[in-house]
Amino acid sequence: MRWQGQQVGASDAAALPGLESLDGLVRSVTTPEFAGITFHEVLAKSALNHVPGASAMPFDWTVNPYRGCSHACTYCFARKTHEYLDLDAGRDFDSQIVVKTNVAEVLRRELARPTWRRESVALGTNTDPYQRAEGRYALMPGIIDALTAGGTGFSVLTKGTLLRRDLPLLADAAASVRVSIAMSIAVFDDALQKLVEPGTPSATARLATVRAATDAGFRVTVFLMPILPHLTDSPAALDHALARIADAGATRVVFGALHLRPGAKQWFWQWLERERPDLLPAYRGLYPGVSVGAPVGYRKMLAARVRPLLRRHRLAGGAEEEVEARHTRPGPVRTTGRAAARMSAAATLF
């Protein structure tokens, strides 16, 4: 296999902006096996990321072994985080992947600190830990082992079928700590899936992974998110999706409408202009100006469609804002405004 790389401490004048002297950069790697993708291998300073107390996320700690994601989902909310590396939120997010090669080692040290309270850790909340790069770097087994040895429960959310490789490890971990598994499946039409999230495994492959995890003893949640207005939100499409999810053995479904955060919104707009210009007026009506979420009326309509179907297919769960809400609690003192936003995003870099 042919590798191109730069060594520790080197400064590459030809590197992408923001990466020529990136602190912790070991080398940048390209290989024919991953055509069009560059991996930037870094030595992480930290592994655990603390979620600000005021965040709506239903967890306090995360681990993100990768930055950027080759799943290339047009709607991915994490796209804007690439801009803090002076990379763009579009093609660079899909093809310039930062790999924290020492993440398991650093995590093990952090979990051994006397101050660690063994709070649950979420994996897959920013970019997917089982994206294609994981087949090359195999960071997740070390992360799973570190969390288990540290007596720390964790959750995994992924679109990646590579999860099946680690099911024995996850089952062993579940004997010692609390482990939950969730699979994200947004699009059940193969042609549309290849257009809107071209780097992901098919829905059929992901459902087979749900079945494998169920057979391994896990009660699997499926995130039916994002539901795309006028593309995947018809009663027939929702019924079809939930029937297949139930047949795969999942016990719970969390559903939600498309969010279009800055970075993702511009990229998704370009996709619409290219692939479905007929839907642009409808989307501009639903997501005008700087709005991120679908309007309340649309969300109520969606819930009215999905809830009876959940009952029909004997699936637990509900809308994301109902079942995934964080418990109210005081948060730490933090900087407000733009500085806080930049600090929060920068905290997930390393």
N, C-alpha and C positions, 0 to 999 in steps of 0.2 A: 504494500500500500504506500502511495506517495504522500508525504506530508510536507507542508510548508509551514514554518513557524518562526517565532522570534523568542529569544531566550530571556530569562529573568534580568530585569534592569535595562534591557535594550530599548531604544527609542527608534521607532520605525517611521521615517518621514512619509512613507507611502500609506500608513495606516489611516483608517477612517477617522474623521474628526472626533476628538474626545477619547480615543483609544490609544493614541500614539505614546502616551506616558501614563496610562491608567494604572493607578496604584494597585499593586498585587497582580498585575498581568504577567503570566508566565510565557504564553505564546498564543498566536492566532493560527488556527489550523483549518486547512481545506483538504478535502478528500473526494475522489470520484464517487464514493459510496453515498455521499450527501451532496449531490450536484447543486450548486447555487447557494450553499449554506456555508458560512464561516463560523467556527467555534472559537471564542475568545476565552481561554482557560485562565482563571484567576485563582489566587489564594485568598480566601475569604477571611476577613477579620472577625466576623461574628456569624452565627447561624440562626439564632433565635431573633425574631423580629417582634417587638411589642406593638400591639394594635392600640391606638389612642382610645382612651376611655369613652370619648364622645362618638366613636364610630358606631355605625349601625350593624357592623359585622358581629355575628353571634359567637365570636371566639376572641381570645386575648393574645394568643401567641401563634406565630406562623414560622414555617421554614420553607424557603424557596431555593432549591438547588440550581435553578436556571433563571436567566433573565431573557426575555424574548421567547417566541414559541413558533416552531415550524408547523403547528396545526394551521396557522394562517387564517384563523376565523376572522371574517371581515368586521364583525361586531365586537371583538374582544375589548373589554373595558380596560385592560392593562396596557394598551398600546402607548398611551401618553408617557408611561414611566420610562420608555426608551429615550425620550427627549432629554432626560437628565444626563445621558451619556453623549449628548449632541448627535444622536442618531434620530432618524425620523420614525414617526409612529406608524408608517405604512410598510413599505417593502423591507426596511431595515429590521423592523420588529419581527418579521417572518424569517429573516435570513441571517441576521447577525445575533448569534446566541451566546450569551455569557454563561460560562460553566464554572461553578464553584467547586473545583476538584477536591478540595480538602474539607468540604462541608461536614461530613460525618465526624471527622476528627475534632473539628472545632465544636460541633454540637455536643460531643461526648464530654469535652472539658466544661462547657457551659452547664450541662445538666448535673455535673458533679459538684458544682458550687454549693456551699451551705445555704445560700440565700434562695436557691431554686425550690419552689413550692410544689413542684410536680403538677402544675396546671396543664390541662389538655392543650395539645399543639395541633394546628390545622396544616395539612399539606395539600397543595393544589389550589390555593386561594388567589394566587396572582398569575403565575404561569404553570403549565401542566408538568408535574414531576415525572410523568410517564410519556412525554413527547418522544419523538424518534431518537433524540440525542441520548436518552437513557439506555437505549440498546447498546450504545458505544461506551458510555461512561459508567453505567451501573452504580449510580450513587445511592439509589434508594435502599438496597440491602443494608448498607452501612448506616443509613439514617434510621431504618427500622430497628436495627440491632442496638443503636445508641439509645433510642427512646425506650426500648424495652428494658435494657440494662439499667437505665436511669429511672425506672418505675414511673414512666410518664405515658399516659394515654394519648391517643392521637386519632385523627380522622384523615382519610384520603379521599379527595375529589379529583376525578380524572376523566378524560375522554380516551385515554390510551389503553389498548388491549394488552400492552406489555405488563399490566398489573397481574396477569395470570402467571407470569414467571415467578412472582413473589408471593403467591397465595400460601405456599407452605410456611414461609417466614411470617406472614401476617397471621396465619392460624396459630402458630407457636406463640407469637406475641400476645394474641388475644387470650391465651391461658394465664397471662401475668398482668396485663394492663387492658384498659378499655380501648378497643379498636373499632372504628366504624368506617364503612366503605360506601362511597357514592359514585355513581357513574353519570356523567352529563351527556344527554342525548337530546339535541334540539330539533334535528331534521330527520324525518323518516322517509323522505323521497330521495332516492339515490342521486338523481340528476341534479336536484336543487342542492343537496348536501355537497356535491363536488364543486358547485359554483360558490357557495357561501362559506364553506370551511374546507378548502381543498386538501389540506394536509392531514385531516382526521381519518381514522378508520370508519368504515361504513356503520350504519346503525345496526345491521345484522351482526357484524363482528363485535360491536360493543354489547349487544344483548347476549351474545354467547359468553362474553366475559361476566356479565351479570349472573348468568346461569352457573358458570364455574364458581364464582364467589359464593353463590347461594348453596351450591353443593358442598362447598368447603365449610359451611356452617355459619355464614354471615347473613344478617338481615340487611339486604342492600336497599339503599335509597337511590332513586333515579331523579336527577334534576332535569325536568322537561323545561329547559330554559336555554336561550330566550325563545319565547314564542313570537314569531315574526308576523306582524299585522299584514293581512291580505296574502300571506304566503303559507303559513302553517297554522292558522287560527280558526279554520272552518270546523264546524261540529264533526264532519266526517273525518278530517285529518286528525283531530284530537282523539276521537274514538278509536281510530286505527292505531295511533301511537300508544294509547293507554292499554289497549288489548294486547299489543305486542310486549309491552313492559310487564304486564301481569303474567303473560305466558312464560316470560323469562325467569319468573320467580321473585321479582322485586316485591317488597312489602310496603313501600312508601314512595310517594312522588311529591316533589316540590316543584311548583310551576310558577312562572312569572313572565311578564311581557318584556320585550326588548328594552334595554337601557342603552342610550347613546351618549356616552361621556366624551368630553373633549379628546381629540385624537382619534378615537374610534368613530365618532360621528362623521368627521371629514372623510375618513377612509370608506365607511359604509355608504356615504353619499356618492362617492365615486363609483362604487360597485353598482348602486342603483342606476346611476346615469348610464353605465355601460351595459348592464344586463336587464334592468327592468325600468326603463325611463317612464313607462306608463304609470308606475306607482309613485313617482316623485311628488306629484301634488298631494296625494293622500298622506305620505310620510311628512311632508312639510307642514301639513295641517296637524298631525299628531305630535310632531317634535319641532315646534316653531322656535326660531332664534337659538338661544342657548339652552333651551329645555333639555333635560336628560331623560326623564321618565315619561312613559305614556300617561295621558290624562286619566284622572280618576274614573271618568265615565267608561273609558275603554277597559280599564282594569276590572271594574265591576261587571261589565259585560262578559269579559273573559272568565272570571270566576263563576259566573252564572252558567257558563257552558261547561266548565271543567268539573265542578263539584259533583253534579249528578253522574258524570262518567266515572269519577273516582269510586263512588258508591256502587255503580254497576259492576265495575271490575274488582271490587273488594280491595281497594288500595287505600291505605292511610295517607296522611299528609294534607297538603293544602297550598295556598298561595304563599309565596316567599315572605311577604311582609307579616304574615300571620304565624308561620311555623319556624321561621329562621331569625326572628327578632332577638336582639341581645337583651338580656335582663338589665333593667335600669340600675346603675350603680355609679358612684362618684368616680370621675376620671382624674388623671394626674394633671397638675398645672402644666400648661403648654403654651407656646407662642401662638398667637392668632393671626389670621389673614394669610397673605401670600407666603410669608416666611414659613408659617406652619405647614402649608401645603408642600412646599419644597422640602422641608425637613422630613416630613412623613414619607414622601416618595424616596428621598435620598436614603432613608434608613433601611430600605429594602434592597439597596444596591449590593451591600456586602454584609 
